[in-house]
Amino acid sequence: MESESGHCEKGSGMRHEGVNDEALAGYCGLYCGFCAKFQSVAPSRCPGCHSEEVGSYCSIWRCATRKKGVESCSDCEEFPDCEVFTRRKVMEWPTAGENLETIVRDGLRVWTEAQKRRRLVLEGLLDDYNEGRSMAFYCRAVSRMPIGLIEEAVRDVEERIASGDVDREDVKQKAKAMKAGLTETATTRGISLDK
């Protein structure tokens, strides 16, 4: 949401107000709140791994719920060497294994509190800086970048908007500036936001 000054307030996203963030911890170690399929408003959106409505298209979901009966891949005796997990993790989700290790080390509650903060920033980006083509990019950025770097990049772009360098009424300009700011900040730290 934009404040009276036109800035995106950190944590202003209200798309999923009242959501149980622990229920958004995917079996694979991803946080469902950063997934474009979860954040989508389309009828085909995914309601999250722990929803009764989740699609059975996910091989990790099928393995965890139907084959192994575990709450997380980290609870499985085959983790981290499970073929299903390794195949999907390497191809699609570079942070999944790290997330599961953090959950094992620090506990689910600590991990989900950190993810909630990031989800709220993501939802603010989607509300204020999405011209209809940026959702997947913002989801990748929030899942891969440390929260401090994300907030730094957002502040920098908001300052450009406040100074008039970017038209606060033009969502395409705002999205372009935000994507460039996040990319530049990530690149300087060696973080890839590519697919």
Secondary structure as UniProt FT lines:
FT   TURN            4..5
FT   TURN            10..11
FT   TURN            15..18
FT   HELIX           21..24
FT   TURN            27..28
FT   HELIX           32..34
FT   HELIX           36..39
FT   TURN            43..44
FT   TURN            49..50
FT   TURN            52..53
FT   TURN            56..57
FT   HELIX           59..62
FT   HELIX           63..68
FT   HELIX           73..75
FT   TURN            77..80
FT   HELIX           83..92
FT   TURN            94..95
FT   HELIX           96..106
FT   HELIX           108..129
FT   HELIX           135..144
FT   HELIX           147..162
FT   TURN            163..164
FT   TURN            168..169
FT   HELIX           171..188
FT   TURN            189..190
//
